[in-house]
């Protein structure tokens, strides 16, 4: 995730409930950051939260391990979205299924 330094104060001043939620689900930190930036800008921001399961297969045909490999990954992210919307009293994000696959400098 790329983030401009001007948004660090917004992230550092998140309510304790947000940090507790991220710790509880061991996930959703990117969504919480998107909420904080959208709230600071008072403008909608896009976040990639798609219901599809993307198979993560490496070149040897083996599945990648990690948070996304868990069956509960997408349902936990949906819970995070709902809880954050309740905490903020609104949904500052707009739906987007666009994401960066690779970045070369």
One Martini backbone bead per residue (centre of mass of N, CA, C, O) as a GRO file, in nm:
protein
  105
    1UNK     BB    1   0.097   0.037   0.023
    2UNK     BB    2   0.034   0.364  -0.053
    3UNK     BB    3   0.145   0.655   0.150
    4UNK     BB    4   0.107   0.959   0.259
    5UNK     BB    5   0.238   1.144   0.519
    6UNK     BB    6  -0.022   1.325   0.575
    7UNK     BB    7  -0.187   1.056   0.699
    8UNK     BB    8  -0.058   0.969   0.971
    9UNK     BB    9  -0.229   1.124   1.180
   10UNK     BB   10  -0.495   0.973   1.116
   11UNK     BB   11  -0.383   0.691   1.196
   12UNK     BB   12  -0.271   0.768   1.490
   13UNK     BB   13  -0.595   0.868   1.566
   14UNK     BB   14  -0.737   0.623   1.609
   15UNK     BB   15  -0.950   0.447   1.752
   16UNK     BB   16  -0.928   0.188   1.972
   17UNK     BB   17  -1.141   0.008   1.829
   18UNK     BB   18  -0.981  -0.032   1.569
   19UNK     BB   19  -0.733  -0.176   1.685
   20UNK     BB   20  -0.896  -0.408   1.814
   21UNK     BB   21  -1.013  -0.520   1.551
   22UNK     BB   22  -0.748  -0.584   1.408
   23UNK     BB   23  -0.652  -0.780   1.630
   24UNK     BB   24  -0.894  -0.976   1.632
   25UNK     BB   25  -0.861  -1.047   1.306
   26UNK     BB   26  -0.579  -1.019   1.184
   27UNK     BB   27  -0.687  -0.767   1.009
   28UNK     BB   28  -0.782  -0.473   0.816
   29UNK     BB   29  -0.568  -0.242   0.805
   30UNK     BB   30  -0.626  -0.134   0.516
   31UNK     BB   31  -0.917  -0.047   0.571
   32UNK     BB   32  -0.862   0.148   0.804
   33UNK     BB   33  -0.686   0.337   0.634
   34UNK     BB   34  -0.901   0.409   0.424
   35UNK     BB   35  -1.093   0.537   0.624
   36UNK     BB   36  -0.904   0.757   0.734
   37UNK     BB   37  -0.851   0.898   0.462
   38UNK     BB   38  -1.144   0.952   0.379
   39UNK     BB   39  -1.209   1.118   0.632
   40UNK     BB   40  -0.987   1.337   0.593
   41UNK     BB   41  -1.097   1.413   0.295
   42UNK     BB   42  -1.405   1.383   0.255
   43UNK     BB   43  -1.373   1.121   0.061
   44UNK     BB   44  -1.383   0.884  -0.153
   45UNK     BB   45  -1.257   0.549  -0.147
   46UNK     BB   46  -1.080   0.278  -0.257
   47UNK     BB   47  -1.141  -0.080  -0.210
   48UNK     BB   48  -1.036  -0.417  -0.200
   49UNK     BB   49  -1.347  -0.612  -0.175
   50UNK     BB   50  -1.386  -0.935  -0.273
   51UNK     BB   51  -1.576  -1.238  -0.294
   52UNK     BB   52  -1.372  -1.374  -0.434
   53UNK     BB   53  -1.162  -1.649  -0.503
   54UNK     BB   54  -0.820  -1.648  -0.522
   55UNK     BB   55  -0.586  -1.831  -0.662
   56UNK     BB   56  -0.275  -1.914  -0.505
   57UNK     BB   57  -0.023  -1.984  -0.739
   58UNK     BB   58   0.263  -2.114  -0.806
   59UNK     BB   59   0.499  -2.240  -1.029
   60UNK     BB   60   0.463  -2.541  -0.878
   61UNK     BB   61   0.144  -2.564  -0.786
   62UNK     BB   62   0.129  -2.413  -0.515
   63UNK     BB   63  -0.010  -2.293  -0.244
   64UNK     BB   64  -0.053  -2.023  -0.077
   65UNK     BB   65   0.013  -1.881   0.222
   66UNK     BB   66  -0.224  -1.721   0.443
   67UNK     BB   67  -0.487  -1.520   0.488
   68UNK     BB   68  -0.625  -1.587   0.204
   69UNK     BB   69  -0.642  -1.907   0.259
   70UNK     BB   70  -0.865  -1.854   0.435
   71UNK     BB   71  -1.204  -1.900   0.474
   72UNK     BB   72  -1.241  -1.627   0.668
   73UNK     BB   73  -1.127  -1.377   0.525
   74UNK     BB   74  -1.379  -1.241   0.381
   75UNK     BB   75  -1.569  -1.233   0.626
   76UNK     BB   76  -1.384  -1.057   0.802
   77UNK     BB   77  -1.376  -0.812   0.608
   78UNK     BB   78  -1.678  -0.759   0.621
   79UNK     BB   79  -1.689  -0.708   0.923
   80UNK     BB   80  -1.498  -0.469   0.920
   81UNK     BB   81  -1.668  -0.285   0.744
   82UNK     BB   82  -1.916  -0.280   0.930
   83UNK     BB   83  -1.775  -0.178   1.188
   84UNK     BB   84  -1.656   0.082   1.068
   85UNK     BB   85  -1.923   0.208   0.978
   86UNK     BB   86  -2.030   0.226   1.267
   87UNK     BB   87  -1.799   0.398   1.393
   88UNK     BB   88  -1.834   0.635   1.165
   89UNK     BB   89  -2.149   0.651   1.058
   90UNK     BB   90  -2.027   0.549   0.777
   91UNK     BB   91  -1.944   0.509   0.417
   92UNK     BB   92  -1.637   0.619   0.271
   93UNK     BB   93  -1.652   0.395   0.063
   94UNK     BB   94  -1.599   0.258  -0.253
   95UNK     BB   95  -1.642   0.050  -0.494
   96UNK     BB   96  -1.367  -0.181  -0.584
   97UNK     BB   97  -1.177  -0.410  -0.822
   98UNK     BB   98  -0.917  -0.257  -0.823
   99UNK     BB   99  -0.565  -0.353  -0.872
  100UNK     BB  100  -0.236  -0.411  -0.799
  101UNK     BB  101  -0.020  -0.651  -0.922
  102UNK     BB  102   0.229  -0.476  -1.037
  103UNK     BB  103   0.546  -0.307  -0.962
  104UNK     BB  104   0.767  -0.094  -1.143
  105UNK     BB  105   1.079   0.105  -1.113
   0.00000   0.00000   0.00000
